[in-house]
């Protein structure tokens, strides 16, 4: 695991756990970390991490619209009996 040291101005009130949650939630949102990896980074269970994601405006299911369009097309083909 990498260790990163960040210097934050004294005027910013930010606890270590909140900083970890901010970083983990954004890395999860960007697809850089899995849900489990992000939860581990913060020291939470997957369930607890998922429950907090809404507080950071991060959706639990991170699915790109481009992939969703493909899945819808596949579902239509399957329903129509097209292999």
C-alpha positions as CSV (number, residue, x, y, z in Angstrom):
1,X,0.0,0.0,0.0
2,X,1.2,3.5,-0.8
3,X,1.7,6.2,1.8
4,X,1.0,9.8,0.9
5,X,1.7,12.7,3.1
6,X,-0.4,15.9,2.5
7,X,0.2,19.2,4.2
8,X,-3.1,20.9,5.0
9,X,-3.3,24.5,6.2
10,X,-4.0,24.9,9.9
11,X,-7.0,27.0,9.0
12,X,-8.8,24.0,7.5
13,X,-10.7,22.0,10.0
14,X,-10.4,18.4,8.7
15,X,-10.0,15.3,10.8
16,X,-8.0,12.4,9.4
17,X,-11.0,10.1,9.0
18,X,-12.9,12.8,7.0
19,X,-9.9,13.3,4.8
20,X,-9.7,9.6,4.2
21,X,-13.4,9.4,3.4
22,X,-13.2,12.3,1.0
23,X,-10.3,10.6,-0.8
24,X,-11.8,7.1,-0.8
25,X,-15.2,8.3,-2.0
26,X,-13.7,10.2,-4.9
27,X,-11.4,7.4,-5.9
28,X,-14.3,5.0,-5.8
29,X,-16.5,7.4,-7.8
30,X,-13.7,7.6,-10.5
31,X,-13.3,3.8,-10.6
32,X,-9.8,3.8,-9.2
33,X,-10.8,1.8,-6.1
34,X,-13.4,-1.0,-5.7
35,X,-16.0,-0.6,-3.0
36,X,-14.0,-3.0,-0.7
37,X,-10.7,-1.1,-1.3
38,X,-12.3,2.2,-0.6
39,X,-14.0,0.9,2.6
40,X,-10.6,-0.5,3.7
41,X,-8.9,2.8,3.1
42,X,-11.3,4.5,5.6
43,X,-11.3,1.5,8.0
44,X,-15.0,0.8,7.5
45,X,-17.0,-2.2,6.5
46,X,-18.4,-2.1,3.0
47,X,-21.9,-1.6,4.4
48,X,-20.8,1.4,6.5
49,X,-18.9,2.9,3.6
50,X,-21.9,2.5,1.3
51,X,-24.2,4.2,3.9
52,X,-21.8,7.2,4.0
53,X,-21.4,7.6,0.2
54,X,-24.6,9.7,-0.1
55,X,-23.1,12.3,2.3
56,X,-20.4,12.8,-0.3
57,X,-22.8,12.9,-3.3
58,X,-21.3,9.6,-4.6
59,X,-23.7,7.0,-6.0
60,X,-23.4,3.5,-4.5
61,X,-23.7,2.0,-8.0
62,X,-21.2,3.6,-10.2
63,X,-22.2,2.6,-13.7
64,X,-21.2,4.6,-16.8
65,X,-24.1,5.6,-19.1
66,X,-22.2,4.2,-22.1
67,X,-22.2,0.7,-20.5
68,X,-25.8,1.0,-19.6
69,X,-26.8,1.7,-23.2
70,X,-24.9,-1.4,-24.3
71,X,-26.6,-3.5,-21.6
72,X,-30.1,-2.2,-22.6
73,X,-29.3,-3.2,-26.2
74,X,-28.2,-6.6,-25.1
75,X,-31.3,-7.1,-23.1
76,X,-33.5,-6.1,-26.0
77,X,-31.7,-8.6,-28.3
78,X,-32.0,-11.3,-25.7
79,X,-35.8,-10.6,-25.3
80,X,-36.2,-10.7,-29.1
81,X,-34.3,-14.0,-29.3
82,X,-31.3,-12.6,-31.1
83,X,-28.1,-14.4,-30.0
